[in-house]
Amino acid sequence: MIGELVARFVVGGIIISAFAAAGELFEPKRFGGMTAAAPSTALATLAIAFVTHGGSYVSTEGRSMIAGAGAFFVYAVVTVVAIQRHHVPVGVTAIGAWAVWLAMALGLCMAGRAAGVLG
């Protein structure tokens, strides 16, 4: 257990640093922050899961990550539309959009399980 946590820390740090360095090559500079966080953490997690659990487990985890990203995309769109078009305060919108994210994530999870592509 501790060994896996140490491996996640080391591999995650290396991958996050690599993505952050790559992000610094592009404009605007805030792009570096977007590329350093979630994608690199996901890759580190999948790499360690592959070593410890095998390819079948990782494929299910990867599909789950894709479903989560889709739910987050819907959350982001709802938040932007509510703020820009309807002038709803940011805090209220963000909290309210959590319900949208949760519904979307659960719906995608149930659909994936029904289709047999998620565990």
C-alpha positions as CSV (number, residue, x, y, z in Angstrom):
1,M,0.0,0.0,0.0
2,I,2.7,2.5,1.0
3,G,4.8,1.4,-2.0
4,E,2.0,2.2,-4.4
5,L,1.5,5.6,-2.8
6,V,5.2,6.4,-3.1
7,A,5.1,5.2,-6.8
8,R,2.1,7.4,-7.5
9,F,3.9,10.4,-5.9
10,V,7.1,9.8,-7.9
11,V,5.5,8.9,-11.3
12,G,2.8,11.6,-10.8
13,G,5.4,14.3,-10.0
14,I,7.5,13.3,-13.1
15,I,4.5,13.4,-15.4
16,I,3.1,16.6,-14.0
17,S,6.5,18.3,-14.4
18,A,6.8,17.1,-18.0
19,F,3.3,18.4,-18.9
20,A,4.0,21.7,-17.1
21,A,7.2,22.1,-19.1
22,A,5.4,21.3,-22.3
23,G,2.7,23.8,-21.4
24,E,5.3,26.5,-21.0
25,L,6.2,26.1,-24.7
26,F,2.8,27.4,-25.9
27,E,0.8,30.7,-25.6
28,P,-1.0,31.8,-23.5
29,K,1.1,30.8,-20.5
30,R,-2.0,29.9,-18.5
31,F,-2.3,26.9,-20.9
32,G,0.6,25.4,-18.9
33,G,-1.6,25.1,-15.8
34,M,-4.3,23.3,-17.7
35,T,-1.9,20.8,-19.1
36,A,-0.2,20.1,-15.8
37,A,-3.0,19.0,-13.6
38,A,-5.7,16.4,-14.6
39,P,-4.2,14.8,-17.7
40,S,-0.8,14.1,-16.1
41,T,-2.4,12.8,-12.9
42,A,-4.7,10.5,-14.9
43,L,-1.7,9.2,-16.9
44,A,0.3,8.5,-13.7
45,T,-2.7,6.8,-12.2
46,L,-3.3,4.6,-15.2
47,A,0.4,3.7,-15.5
48,I,0.5,2.5,-11.9
49,A,-2.8,0.7,-12.3
50,F,-1.5,-1.1,-15.4
51,V,1.6,-2.3,-13.5
52,T,-0.4,-3.4,-10.4
53,H,-3.7,-4.6,-11.9
54,G,-3.2,-5.2,-15.7
55,G,-4.7,-4.0,-18.9
56,S,-8.3,-5.0,-18.4
57,Y,-8.6,-3.0,-15.2
58,V,-6.9,0.0,-16.8
59,S,-9.2,0.0,-19.8
60,T,-12.2,0.1,-17.5
61,E,-10.6,2.9,-15.5
62,G,-9.8,4.8,-18.7
63,R,-13.4,4.6,-19.9
64,S,-14.6,5.8,-16.5
65,M,-12.2,8.8,-16.8
66,I,-13.6,9.6,-20.2
67,A,-17.2,9.5,-18.8
68,G,-16.1,11.8,-15.9
69,A,-14.5,14.2,-18.4
70,G,-17.8,14.3,-20.4
71,A,-19.8,15.1,-17.3
72,F,-17.3,17.8,-16.4
73,F,-17.6,19.3,-19.9
74,V,-21.4,19.5,-19.5
75,Y,-20.9,21.1,-16.0
76,A,-18.5,23.7,-17.6
77,V,-20.9,24.5,-20.4
78,V,-23.9,24.9,-18.1
79,T,-21.8,27.2,-15.8
80,V,-20.6,29.4,-18.6
81,V,-24.1,29.7,-20.2
82,A,-25.7,30.5,-16.8
83,I,-23.1,33.2,-16.0
84,Q,-22.9,34.8,-19.4
85,R,-26.4,34.7,-20.7
86,H,-28.5,34.7,-17.5
87,H,-26.2,36.7,-15.3
88,V,-26.4,34.2,-12.4
89,P,-23.8,34.8,-9.7
90,V,-20.7,32.6,-10.1
91,G,-21.0,30.9,-6.7
92,V,-24.6,30.1,-7.1
93,T,-24.0,28.8,-10.6
94,A,-21.0,26.6,-9.6
95,I,-22.9,25.1,-6.7
96,G,-26.1,24.5,-8.8
97,A,-24.1,23.0,-11.6
98,W,-22.8,20.3,-9.3
99,A,-26.2,18.8,-9.5
100,V,-25.9,18.8,-13.3
101,W,-22.4,17.2,-13.1
102,L,-23.7,14.5,-10.6
103,A,-26.7,13.7,-12.8
104,M,-24.5,13.5,-15.9
105,A,-21.8,11.4,-14.2
106,L,-24.3,8.9,-12.7
107,G,-26.2,8.7,-16.0
108,L,-23.0,8.0,-18.0
109,C,-22.0,5.5,-15.3
110,M,-25.3,3.6,-15.5
111,A,-25.3,3.7,-19.3
112,G,-21.7,2.4,-19.4
113,R,-22.6,-0.4,-17.0
114,A,-25.7,-1.3,-19.0
115,A,-23.6,-1.4,-22.2
116,G,-21.0,-3.6,-20.4
117,V,-18.1,-1.1,-20.9
118,L,-17.8,0.1,-17.3
119,G,-17.3,-2.1,-14.2
